Amino acid sequence: MTTFRPLSNQLLVQRVSLGESATDGGIVLPDRSSAKTGYARVIAVGPGQFGKRGIRRAMACRVGDLIPFNVRDGNGIQIKLDGVEHFVIRESDIAYTYEEPNQA
């Protein structure tokens, strides 16, 4: 397995699918044609960025967090690790994290 360590305020994320969605008329939409924003799982987190006073700021995102993600925004770098597509993005590009939907 390839070891990957993000630097500064970078995150390694992998797209995830939370299932298919359907329109009001019952048409099933695959992930790629649904809403602009998809989901990604945080795989690795950098150590944080240094502030103006030389103190490293802690990262708000943690490994395992589910975040909003849209590859079409042009943010991030696409890479393949062990044949699986991942993206390297800045933590500042993330506005919030999602709570996992409960599987009842």
C-alpha positions in Angstrom: 0.0 0.0 0.0 1.2 3.5 -0.9 1.9 5.8 2.0 0.7 9.4 1.4 1.2 12.2 3.9 -0.5 15.6 3.1 1.5 18.7 4.0 0.3 22.0 5.7 -3.5 22.4 5.5 -4.0 19.8 2.8 -6.4 16.8 3.0 -6.5 13.6 1.1 -10.1 12.6 0.3 -11.9 9.9 -1.6 -15.3 10.3 -3.2 -18.0 8.2 -1.7 -21.5 7.4 -2.8 -24.4 7.6 -0.4 -26.8 5.9 -2.7 -28.9 6.9 -5.7 -31.4 9.7 -5.5 -34.7 9.9 -7.4 -36.7 12.8 -8.8 -40.3 13.5 -7.7 -41.5 11.5 -10.8 -39.4 8.4 -9.7 -36.6 8.7 -12.1 -33.4 7.3 -10.5 -30.4 9.6 -10.9 -26.8 8.2 -10.7 -24.4 10.2 -8.5 -22.7 11.9 -11.4 -25.9 13.6 -12.7 -27.4 14.5 -9.3 -26.8 17.7 -7.4 -23.6 19.6 -7.9 -22.1 18.7 -4.5 -21.2 15.1 -3.8 -19.5 13.6 -0.8 -16.0 12.6 0.1 -14.4 10.8 3.0 -11.3 12.3 4.6 -8.5 9.7 4.3 -5.5 11.7 5.6 -5.0 15.1 7.2 -1.9 17.4 7.1 -0.4 18.8 10.3 -2.0 22.3 9.8 -0.8 25.6 8.6 1.5 28.0 10.4 -0.2 31.3 11.5 1.3 34.8 11.5 3.0 34.2 14.9 4.6 31.0 13.8 2.2 28.7 15.7 0.7 25.8 13.8 -3.1 25.9 13.6 -4.8 22.6 14.4 -6.9 21.1 11.6 -10.7 21.1 12.1 -11.2 18.1 9.8 -10.4 14.6 11.0 -9.7 11.3 9.3 -13.1 9.7 8.6 -15.1 13.0 8.3 -17.7 13.1 5.5 -17.4 16.4 3.6 -19.1 18.2 0.7 -17.1 17.8 -2.4 -17.3 18.9 -6.0 -14.5 18.0 -8.4 -16.0 20.3 -11.0 -15.1 23.4 -8.9 -11.5 23.0 -10.0 -10.1 22.9 -6.5 -7.8 20.1 -5.6 -5.4 17.7 -7.4 -6.6 14.4 -8.7 -4.2 11.4 -8.0 -4.4 7.6 -8.0 -3.1 5.6 -5.0 -3.0 1.9 -5.5 -5.4 2.2 -8.4 -8.0 4.2 -6.5 -8.9 7.8 -7.4 -8.2 10.4 -4.6 -8.1 14.2 -4.4 -5.8 16.5 -2.5 -7.7 19.6 -1.4 -7.2 22.5 1.0 -9.1 22.5 4.3 -10.1 26.1 3.7 -12.2 24.8 0.7 -14.5 23.0 3.1 -17.3 24.9 4.8 -18.7 22.1 7.0 -18.8 18.3 7.6 -21.8 16.0 7.3 -23.1 13.7 10.0 -23.4 10.1 8.7 -27.0 9.3 7.7 -28.4 6.7 10.1 -29.1 3.4 8.4 -32.4 2.2 10.0 
